[in-house]
């Protein structure tokens, strides 16, 4: 296929759905990793038209959702300082910390600004030499190269008033944690297309071999996901376990080598806590020692933060594919996009937000 609208073609989608129905013979549980894929599945009702033998569960593929409370609290502390201009992606402003969020800091007079790129934060730093500009660097491997380049450029330009609060996380270690959990029920994975565009899919080959679990790298349109599900069904029914690439228009096995090089120059792997999940070894990125002058945690000495999730929020179970959003007693009642208990209800990629927008009518009484 050549054009984007072909990936939304109803006739193609119906053919793929018919092929899935003919091929599936046993019950299978599949997980899509990326929150963008979750929203496509919900928006187009794909989860509702699949054969009953196929169960879709939703993974920890929303970077906003997995950013831990402690990091949000650190961001709020830094953003509340009068000398700071705090720059963030917009979906982070309403993510609840322990007692507040960045939007309330802004409403109380804090200089919190929304940007669509870390390069915008660099522009703000250049234009405000008397202020400290802090960029909230969150995301998976997808956003890490641009964030790394911003830090690299700041050092090249000698911008001493720019720093980054880094909260990057890596997908493969999280999948490993899911697969080693005694509660795991996932038998096949739809791998995240955007992450694989940067990193390729060699790391998933190692996971597939070790755990005998199939992966299919997929895009984000309805036809992409239906084709990926068909490819997974084929592997599962045949007893095969390998990594296949449905998203061939964007993803190669090796990924974007130039982007990976930039990441490796600026960041190094570290242990990282995931919101609601806990500490996952070697699952995050931090600035290398040679870039320590741009580390906001070090500059502002925010120290350690210990915070507990709201007891009522089951987002950790949702992010591990163990529960659906509407299994939460607070869903759509005490937890809404206007008044969220957890990050998955805030983010445009969060599973709870997707269910609220597209499946609210189906909330069990």
N, C-alpha and C positions, 0 to 999 in steps of 0.2 A: 504494500500500500504506500501511497505517495503523499497524501494530504491528510491533515488532522481530522477533517470531518468524516473520513472513511473509518476512523477508529471509534466513531459514534454511530455508524451505519446500522440501522435496525435489522436489515436483512442479514448482514454478516453476524450480528449478535445472535439472531435466532438460529442460524446454522450451527454456530459454536455451542449454543445451549442444547440443541438437539444432539450434537455429538457427545456432549457431556452426559446426557441422559442415557444414551446408548452404551456408553463406555463404563459407567460406574455400576458396580455390582455389590460392593460392600461399603459399610459405613466408614467414613474418613473424617478426621478433624484437621483442618488447615488453618494456618495463621498468616495473615498479611502483616508485615512488619511496619510498614509506613502508614502514618496517619492520613496522608493524602490519598492513599489507596483505600483506607477505611471510608473516607468521605465519598469517594466515587461509588463504592459498593452500596453505601446507604442511599446516596442521592438517586441512583438509577434503579434501586430496588433489586440489585443482583442477588443479595442474600436471601430475598424472599421468593425468587423464581428458580433457584437451584434445586436439584432433587433433594428430598429429605435425607438421603444418605450422606450428604455433604454438610458438615458443620463448619462455619467460619467463626474463628475467634480473633481477637484483635491484640496486636503486640505492642511493645514499648517503643513504637516508632514515632513518637511525638516529642521533640526535644524540649518544648515548653513544659510538657507534662512530667518529664523525668528530672527536670532541674530541681534539686532538693530544697527543702524549706530553708536550710542553713544558708545556701547561696542567695536565696531571695532576701533573707534577713540581712545578709552582708550588703547586698545591693541597696536596700533601704537605708542602712546606716550611712553608706557612702553618699547616696543621693541627697540625704538630709543635710549634708555639710554645706555651709554657705559659699565656700570657695569652689564648689564642684558644679560643673555642667554634666549631668548624667544622660548619656545617649543610649537608646535601646530600640529594639524592634517593638512595634506597637503591641503585639500580643503578649508581651511580658508585663505590661503596665498593670493589668488586672489580676495577675496571678497572686493568690493570697500567700503572704508570709505568715509568721506566727501571730502578729497583731495588726498588720497593716498591709498595704501594697504600694507600688510605685505611683499609681494614680492618685492616691491620697497624699503622698509626699508632694506631688505636683500641685494638688489643690491647696496644700498648706503653704505654698510659696517656694517649694524646691524647684530648681531649674532642671526639670526632666524633659527631654526632647525625644521625639520619635524620628527614627531614620530607617532607610531601606537598605543601607550599605554601610560598612565600617568606614568607607572612604568619605562619607558625609561627616563622620565624627572627626576625621582628620581635617576637613575644611573648617569645622567649628573650632578646632584647636588652633589652627593657623590664624583665624579671625579674632581669637580671644586669648592672646598671650598671657594675660594676667589671671586667667582662670584655669583650674584643673579640669580637663575633659576626660571623662571615663566612659568607655564603650563596654556594653554588656555583651560579651562574646559567648553566645550560647550556640548549640546546634550539634548535629552529628558531623560526620566527615564531609558532608555536603557544603557546609558554610566555613569549615576550617581553613581552606586555602585563602579565601578572601580576607578572613580575620588575620591569618598569618601575614599576608601581604601588607595589611594596614600597619601592623607592628613593625615589620621590616622597613616600610617606608618612613615611619616615624623616626626610627633610628638613623636612617640615611639622611633625613632632613634635620636631625638634631632637635626634634620637637620634644622638649622636656616637660611639656604640660599635657601630654597624652599618655593614657594608660588603658589597660583592658582588664576587666573582671572576667576571667576565663572559666567557663563551665561546660567545655566540650566533652561529649561522650561518644563512645565507639560502639557500633552495632554488634560485631561478632562475639565479644565477651558476654553481652547480654543474652544472645541466643544460646551460648554455651551454658549459662546459668539456667536458662529455661529447660534445656535438654537434660541437665543433670539433676533437676528437681524431681523428687519422688512423686510430686503431684502433676508432673507434665502429662498432657494428653495430646499434644500436637504431633501429627504424623507427617506433615509436609509444610514447607514454608514458601510463601510468596516473598521473595527478597526485594529490598527497597531499591527502586530504579535510580533515584537521584544519588544515593550513596554509592551505588555501583558505577555510576557514570564517572565519579571521581576515583574510586578505589579499585574498580574492576571486581571480579568475583572469585579470585583465587583463594581468598580466606574461607569462602563458603565451601569450596571443594574439600578443604581439610575437615570441616565440620561434617560434611555429608559422608565422607569416608569413615570418620571416627564413630559417628552415631547411626550410620545407615539410614539417613533421612534425606529425602529429595528436596531440592530447592529449585525454584524457577524465578529468575530475575524478570520483573515485570514493569511495565509502564503504568500510566495513571488514567487512561481512558477506558470506557466500558469494554471495548473489544480487547484491549490489552489484558484486562483482568480475566475475562472469560477464556481467552486463549491460554493464559497462565494456569487457570484452574483445570482446563482440559489437559494440559501438559502434565500437571501434577497427578491428575487421576490416572493418566497413562502409566506414569512411573509406579504409582502405588499399586495399581491393579496387576502390573507385570512383575512386581517385587524388585524393581530397580531403585537405586538411590544415587543420583548424580546431580550436578548443577547444569541446568539448561537456561539459555538466554532468550527470552521472548522479546526483550527490549533492545533488539539489535540495531535499531536506528539511533540509539544513544550510547549503548554500553558495549565495551570490549572486555575481554578477559583481563587485560593488563590495566585498564582504566586510564586516567589522565596522568601521565608520568610527570609532566611539568607541575601540575597542581600538587601531586604527592611530594615532589622535591621541595616545594615552598613550605609545605606543612612540616616536613622533617627538619628543615633548617631552623624553624622558629619554635616548634612544639616538641615535647617529648611525652612518652606514655607514662601515665600515673594511675594509681588506684582512684576510683571515683565513686562517691555515694550517689545512688539513684533514688529519686523521690518515691517513697513507699516501698521500695525494693530492698534498699540497704547498700552496703559497700560491695562493689564488684571489682575484683582485682584487675589491674591493667585495662580498665574500661574507659579511661578519660585521657585528656591532653592537658598539659600545663606548659607554661613558657619555659624554655631552656634557661639555664643560669645566665648565659650571656645576654638575655633579654630581660633580666630581672628588674631593670630600671623602668619597665613598662608594665609591671605586675601590680594591679590596683590593690590586691590583698596585702602585698608587702608595703606599698607606699602609704596606705591609710591604716595599716595595723589594726584591721577589724577583729583579729583574734578568732577564737573558736566560738562557734554558735551551736547550741544544742536545742533542737526543736522537735516537737512531737506532732504527728499528723492528727487532724481531728478524728476522734474515735469513730465517728459515724461514717467517715469517708472510706469507701472500699476501692479507691482508685488503684492501689497496689495489686489487688486481685484482678481488676480489669486489665491492667497493663501486662499481666502475666497470662492472660487468656483463660483464667480460671472462673471469672464471672463476667456477665454482661452488664452494661450500665444500669439497665432497669432492675437488676437484682438488688440494687442499693435502695434502701427504704427512703432515702432522702431525695432520690432522683426525681426531678421535675416538681418537687414540692419545696423542700428546704434547700435544695441545691439546683440552681438555674444559672444560665449565663449572666443574668443580672446580679445574682447573689451566690457565687460559687463556693463550694466547700473545698474543692480540689482543682488542680490545674487542668485535668482532662475536660472539665466543663468550660474552661476559658478559651483554650487554644482553638484556632480554626482547624487544627489537625487532631484535636482530642476526640476520643471515642465517645465520651459522654456528650460532648457538644453535637456530634454527628447524630447520635440517637435522639437528642432533644429536638434537633431541627427536622429530622426526617422520620423518626419513629415514635414521636410523643404520643400519637394516637393509639399505639399498641402497648402503652405502659400497663402492666397488670394492675388490677384494682386492689 
